[in-house]
């Protein structure tokens, strides 16, 4: 029997995109490794489609040591060269190097913030922003919050974190609920902790 539930338009009929929409996108994340994974993947997407990145999630997990932030921060030039040969990730040198330098930036934040979670969620006062879009065109590409996040992340040493990337990250990590108001996930992620 076909699934008749109403959904956002953007996943289309692609099975992996539907699974991502139905199970991951917009669910509030508080795990540091998961948050680091998502900010990395959103940065890796720059200039590419999300389905391209989604097909490489496992490759990224393996390449970046199951998102162990301290281990990633310790990677060096030989690791960059090795990763540039890995066909299971986006092999762009700047994106690989930014993952390593972003991990180093996270470690630099920990003495003050104690976790990436606390640092990231400050940009929405620790509460998910709930929007009520009815059409894809109503969803912003960036907001004042994503601009503030981008500006501060850059100040703190992060790369590949422009306002649009930050907003996509905020949507994915549940800092913002941008599910269509008629989508079955809108209410579900609104009740997630």
N, C-alpha and C positions, 0 to 999 in steps of 0.2 A: 504494500500500500504506500503510495507516495506521501512524502512529508508535506502537509498543507500549512504548516506554521508560517506566519508572516515574518520576513527577514528584511534586513537592510539590503539595498540594491547591489552594493559593491562586490560581494563575493561571487556573484553570478552563479554558474552551475559547476564550477571547479570544485571537486571533492575536498581537496586540501584547504582551499580558501573557505569553504563552508564549515569544515571542522574547526578551523582557526576562529572564524566568526562565532560559531556556536559554543565553543569551549574556552577560548582564551581572551579574545579581544574585549577590552573594557572591564575585565575582572580586576578589582583592586589588588595590586601586587605589593608585598612588603618584604619579600626575601631579597637580600642584597645581590645574590648571584643572579636571580631572575631579572631584577631591575638592570643590572649591568649588561646582561644578555640582550635585553630589549633596547637599551640605548645604543648598544653596539650594532645590532641588526638594523635599527632605523637609520643609523649613520651609513651603514653599508649599502642601504637601499638607494642612497642619493644617486639619481640619474637612472635608476633601474625600476622594475616593477616589484611589488611586494611578492607576487607569486614566484619570481626568480629567487628571492631571499628565502621564502618559505621552503622551497625545495632544497635549501642548503643548511637548514637548521641543525641537523645531526652532524653534518660536516663541521660546522662552526663549533658545536659543543665539544667534539673530539679535538679539533685543532687548538681550541682555547681552554683545554684542560678542565672541562665541565664547569667553566666560568669561575675557576678559583682565582679571585682577584689578585691575591698576593703572588701567586705563581705566574700569572700573566704579566704583572708589573716587573717581574724578574727576567722576562724574556729579553734577549739581546739581538744584535744584528744577524747572527747565525740563525736564530729562530725566524726572523723576518724573511731571510732568504729561503729557508725551508718552507715556510708558509706560502711564499710566492709560487711555489711549485704545486701546491695543494689545489687540485681541481674541484674540491668539494666546498670551497669558499670563494668569495670574490677576491681575486689575487692582486688587487690594486695596492701598491706599496703604501700610499698615504693612508688608506683605510686600515691596513694591517698595523702600521706604526701608530695610528691614532688609538687603536684598541689597547696597545701596550701603554702609551702615554696616558690614556684615560684611566687605566687601572692604577697607574702611579698617582694620578690626581685624586682618585678615590682614597688611596692610602694616606695621602696628605690631609684629607678632610677628616679622617677618623678621630684624631685627637680632640677636635672641636665638636663634631657631630655624633660620634660613636657608631653611626651606621649610615650607609648610603640611603637607606629607607628614610631616616629622619631628615636628611639633607634634601632629598627629592620632594618629599611630601610637604615641606615648608612652603613650596610655591603655590599650594592650594589650601593653605592653612589646615592641612591634615584631613581635609574633607573633599570627597569627590564632587566635582562640579557636574551637575546634571543638566544637560541641555535637552531640548525636546524637538529635534529636527523632524520634519515630515518628508523632506526630499533631500537628496544628496547635495544639491546646490546650496542648501541652507547651512551646511557644515563649513566652518571656517578653515582656512589653511594655516592660520596662526592667530594668536590672541595676545592680549596684554600679558597674560600669565606666561605664555610660551616665550614671548619676547624677554620678559624678566628672567625666566629660567635660562634662556640662551645666553643672555648678557652675563649672568652670574657664573654659569658653567665655563664660559670662555675666560672670565676673570680668574677662575680657579684652575685653569690649565687644560680644560677639555677641548677636544677638536671634533669636527663633524657634528656640531650641535647648534645649527642655525635655528631660527624661530619655527620654521616649518617642520624640521626634523624633531624639534622638541615637542611640537604639538602632536605629531604622529605618535611619538613616544608616550605622551600624556594620555592619548586615546587608548593605545594598546595596553598600558600599564594601569588603566582604571583611575587615573587622576581626573579624567573627564569621561563622562558617559555620553557618547555621541551616537548610540544606537538610535535608529529611527523610532519615534515614539510608538509606532504600531508594531515594531519588531518584538518578537517574544522575548528577546534578550534584554530589552530596555528595562523592564521591571526586575528581571532576574539579577542583573548586575547591580541594580540599585539597592538590592538587599544583601549583596555580598559584603563580607567584613574584610 
